[in-house]
Amino acid sequence: MNQKSGDRTLSEIAETNPGAVSGEHESEHVHHKDVVGAKMGMWLFLLTELLLFTGLFLVYAVYRYYYTKDFQLAGYDTHILFGTVNTMILITSSLTMVLSIAAIQRGKKWLCVTFLSSTIGLALAFLVVKYVEWSTEIHAGIYPGSPTLLNKPDGVVLFYGLYYMMTGLHALHVIAGMSILVVMLIFVLRDKITQEDHTKLENAGLYWHLVDIIWIFLFPLFYLIN
Amino acid sequence: MSLSVWESEHQAETQHKEYHEEHVSYSLYILIWAALMALTAATAVIAGINLAALTLVVALLIALTKASLVVNYFMHVRFEDRIFKIFFAIAGFTIFVIFVLTFSDVYFRR
């Protein structure tokens, strides 16, 4: 790493890494590549996550095409208010996430801690709203395999199956993302993530934004049908 | 000036450059957030209006716009190397092909 070589003598650097003395561009390149490589790996992982959800979106699209009327009927009963509030919570959490990275890039540790904690708080708020929403539906007898639901047309059963599956898988991603952000918060507090080295925080941020993007598509498909 | 002094100055300079190149202002992020909130409000309001077949198309176009704002600004793809854009384009194209092939089957089956 480039910044670590700062307190070593030139001859030591020459011994371990001849390129650093003969041509500074090489050592600079090595440092640069490290950060880009880490991000690239993260992006490849995110794209596999995207494909995981694509499979479910595909199933949704095909069944919506087959059972258009039933999907409209079922979609009418989802709670648009819960959906809209949760969309706004996630979008705001994405903002506090990028602001926490912007703060650490400027060397403002406590501002970063504040924004990162807000992101975690908003993730928790999202899950609380989700819990209230699901509870309301389960109390109304709407859950996979419930007698109330099985008496309804096939398309409605499929809609709610997909609704629980897709928002449930998304909620698991929210929980995972939130746990990662808690670890990142600890890293920032212990100075493991700093102005000079904040790739971990950036990659955690990328994951968090992916969770946001998936919700951006789930929202119109499950809540905005009528 | 000795070589080591020159080297450390050079390092400080490249580090400075490297970390400041990525900087996007707080206000741009807040602007993007405001746009995302406005689009969310718009899509919720539009859902209440009966646009018949257009409802889904409009809702998906708004969702795509929101996603591209998040990807380009919050996820920095706009400011990244070209390779990241290529990654994204390949993934997007793959998903598009999967949908087109599936629907070319589904449509002609019924």
Interface residues (C-beta under 8 A of the other chain):
Chain A: N2 Q3 S5 G6 T9 L10 I13 V21 E24 E28 H31 H32 V36 K39 M40 W43 L44 L47 L50 L51 T54 L58 A61 V62 Y65 Y66 I80 T84 T87 M88 I91 T92 S94 L95 M97 V98 L99 A102 Q105 R106 Q195 E196 G205 L206 H209 D212 I213 I216 F217 F219 P220 Y223 L224 I225 N226
Chain B: L3 S4 E7 S8 H10 Q11 T14 Q15 E18 Y19 E22 H23 V24 Y26 Y29 I30 I32 W33 L36 M37 T40 T43 A44 A47 G48 T55 L56 A59 L60 I62 A63 K66 A67 V70 V71 Y73 F74 M75 E80 D81 I83 F84 F87 F88 A91 T94 I95 I98 F99 T102 F103 V106 Y107 R110
